[in-house]
Amino acid sequence: MSSDLLRARLEHMRDDLKAEIAAATAHPESGHGYSTHQADDGTLAFDQAADIAVRRNAERLLYEVERALTRMDEGRYGLCRACGRAIDPARLKAIPYARYCLDC
C-alpha cells in the first residue's frame, strides 16, 4: 500500500473519529436516579458507562492516528519506535497507526 493511500486512510480515520467524539459529546445522557424503577436507573447507568468507554477509546485512537500523521510529516512513519527498523507493510496496512514492529 503506498504512503499516499496510507495517509488518505489515516485522514479518513481521523475525520471519522472526530465525528464520533463530537456526536458523543453533543448529546450527553440525562442524569440517572429519577426514574420510576431501579432497573431503569441501572440500565441508564450502564449505558452511560458504555458511552464513556466508547468515547475514550475513540479519543485514544484519534491520538494514535494524529501521531501517525505527524510521523509521516516528519519522515519517521513506518519505523519502529523501539528498534528503528521498518515496520512490515502488511502490519501498516492492517494497523496504519502502528508504532512498533511485530518483534518489539
N, C-alpha and C positions, 0 to 999 in steps of 0.2 A: 504494500500500500504506500503510495507516495506521500511525501510530507505535506503536500497541498491538501490531499484528501484527509489526512490525519488532522490537520489544522481545521478544516471545514467541519469535521466530525466533532472535534473538541469545542468549536464555537457554537455548533448546534446544541451540544450537551449543555454548554454554559447558558445559552438562552432558555432552554427547557427548564433547567434547574432554577434559574432566576424567576421564571414564570410560576413554577411550582411553589417556591418560597413566598412570592408575592401573594399568590392565591391563599396560601395557608395563613398568612399574616393578616390579610384583608378581612377575613371572616372568622374571627375568633368565636368560639362557642360561648354561650352564656354560662353564667356560674351555675354550680350544682347545689343541691341542698334545699330546693324549693319546690320539688315535685310532690306528687301525692303518694308516691310509693318508693320505698328504699331501693327496690330493684332498678327503678328508673334512674335514681341517683347513681347507683353503681355502674350502670351501663354508660351514663354520661361521663363519669369519671374515667372509665376505661377508654372510651372514645377519645377523650381529651388527651390522655396519656399516649395513646397510639398516634394521634395527630402530632404531638410534640416530638415523638421519636422519629416520625417520618420527616418532619421539618428539619430536625437536627441532622439526620442522615443526608438530606438534600444540601444543607449548608456545608457539611463536611466534604461531600462530593464536589460541590461548587469550588471550594477552596483548592482541592486537588486538581481540578480542571484548569482553574486560573493559574496555578503554579506551573502546570504543564505548558500552557500558552506562554508564560514568562520564560520558561526554559527554551522554548522554540525561538523566541525573540533574541535570547542571549546565546544561541548556538549550542546549548547544552542538552537539548531534548534527545532522548533515546540513549543517554549514557547513564549507567548505573551510579547512583549516589554513593554506594559503598565501595565498589571496586574500580569504577571508571570505565569498565568495558561496555561495549554496545549491548543494549537490550535487544533480545531476539525480536525481529519484526512481527512474528506471529503473536508474541505477547503484547506488543504495542497495538496490534490490530484488535486483539480481544479486550485489552485494558489500555486505552490510549493515554491515560494519565499515570501509567506505571512509573515508579521512581527507581525500582530495583530489578536486577536480572533475576532469573529463577534460582541461581545458586546463592544469591545473597538474600 
